């Protein structure tokens, strides 16, 4: 757990970057700091590994004040990923990844062997090992950046806008892989982004900061979407927050109607089309989100979303008025 | 020409050997001195401009004046090769200290930042990251300093110690062009060979620059 205890950072010249911030980043979870520029999110992140020292207050990692520790030794235990990756241009991909293990005194051979395994972990084949950063695309560089941060298996990772320098399609892929990796690794991650959608997608906990480094709200993505603390947060999470909140609920509790003859099936019971030839426009399972069901009901030419089981066999229908009723109940329950 | 060469090859070789020593020893000493001086100009940003200005002034002192003035300052004999070595070392430092500072300043701030965040201490970061990344700029400066020294050594002939430059003075004194031509050819060839050697060294130690887009 990382604890911010009444942390204040005032820069020389008098501007307050972080204003009496107290919060906890749970162990094994991803906490995302988000807010407009000048909200102190990057400053907050960099105070964790002492790249910046607070003016007052304390930051503790598992109860130990970072201020009492040797900076270099502290930083070797904390993975760090930055925008544009910040790779060493003069070192091969493999040696970039081997950096921290070697700083920790591992032999070159040992560090390189471990590095090779990590490249695979972040989805890069061994052929990249001997390339230089300039030979990689932005997305590939960012993967190497993540592998490098993971190399010494640090319990804590800091990520400063790690995915903002790549195009949306690549970012999407990196997001998926980040979530997959984090599911396996369970690191305590502090991430900074200016993109609220990224925060909601990747964060277990989201910290919204406002200008002047004040905490606006901290909570799970769904809490922020459903119960924004004030106008600022509501505005910041966006107008379609209601719709996005549906991403966090599955269709498990959604009542369905029995199949009708209007839906044509193949021999295996999989939906083919509606009787008049209209396409079904996609299907959902109980695992999928209410957001997907809503989307299906809206885009379906007949206004009905089709549910299938794990084998793709149709097993229920949700007309859009049923969905509206369900959403109203859901709202009342919250 | 061939008669001149066969009768004087010993003189020519001695002059060439002296020329190499007089030009390259200052490059080595100057480079070693320029590294810490250039680093200070980066470590303490307020030092950068005074450093650049001082280097500029030092480099603009006419070489002949320096050759003549140094014996007074150092207490050396006017004919001592030490005068040339010290003078050229001063020029080398003047060129390279600035180059080292500029090279270190050219290192991407993100690279330095990520090195720090990974747990490099200052000195090791300088040796493992900043200097290697600055090397293309520094080696480009080293090429200029080397070639410049090779050409400046000849001026030393006017005070009696000048490697191949002595062939020029002799040629002028005797109204005899052959030593002059040999001197020119040899000093140009020497400069070319040294320059190529540094380029080769650069390819060897900075293989990564071949893939940099639009960089040195």
HADDOCK unambig.tbl for C-alpha pairs under 7 A between the chains (distance, minus, plus):
assign (segid A and resid 51 and name CA) (segid B and resid 117 and name CA) 6.96 0.50 0.50
assign (segid A and resid 72 and name CA) (segid B and resid 119 and name CA) 4.17 0.50 0.50
assign (segid A and resid 72 and name CA) (segid B and resid 120 and name CA) 6.11 0.50 0.50
assign (segid A and resid 72 and name CA) (segid B and resid 121 and name CA) 6.15 0.50 0.50
assign (segid A and resid 73 and name CA) (segid B and resid 119 and name CA) 6.30 0.50 0.50
assign (segid A and resid 75 and name CA) (segid B and resid 117 and name CA) 5.87 0.50 0.50
assign (segid A and resid 75 and name CA) (segid B and resid 118 and name CA) 5.59 0.50 0.50
assign (segid A and resid 75 and name CA) (segid B and resid 119 and name CA) 4.80 0.50 0.50
assign (segid A and resid 76 and name CA) (segid B and resid 118 and name CA) 5.46 0.50 0.50
assign (segid A and resid 76 and name CA) (segid B and resid 119 and name CA) 4.87 0.50 0.50
assign (segid A and resid 80 and name CA) (segid B and resid 117 and name CA) 6.41 0.50 0.50
assign (segid A and resid 80 and name CA) (segid B and resid 118 and name CA) 6.68 0.50 0.50
assign (segid A and resid 86 and name CA) (segid B and resid 110 and name CA) 5.13 0.50 0.50
assign (segid A and resid 86 and name CA) (segid B and resid 111 and name CA) 4.77 0.50 0.50
assign (segid A and resid 86 and name CA) (segid B and resid 114 and name CA) 5.88 0.50 0.50
assign (segid A and resid 87 and name CA) (segid B and resid 111 and name CA) 6.23 0.50 0.50
assign (segid A and resid 88 and name CA) (segid B and resid 111 and name CA) 6.15 0.50 0.50
assign (segid A and resid 90 and name CA) (segid B and resid 132 and name CA) 6.91 0.50 0.50
assign (segid A and resid 90 and name CA) (segid B and resid 133 and name CA) 6.09 0.50 0.50
assign (segid A and resid 90 and name CA) (segid B and resid 208 and name CA) 5.59 0.50 0.50
assign (segid A and resid 100 and name CA) (segid B and resid 118 and name CA) 6.43 0.50 0.50
assign (segid A and resid 132 and name CA) (segid B and resid 208 and name CA) 6.24 0.50 0.50
assign (segid A and resid 134 and name CA) (segid B and resid 211 and name CA) 5.80 0.50 0.50
assign (segid A and resid 134 and name CA) (segid B and resid 212 and name CA) 5.59 0.50 0.50
assign (segid A and resid 135 and name CA) (segid B and resid 211 and name CA) 6.29 0.50 0.50
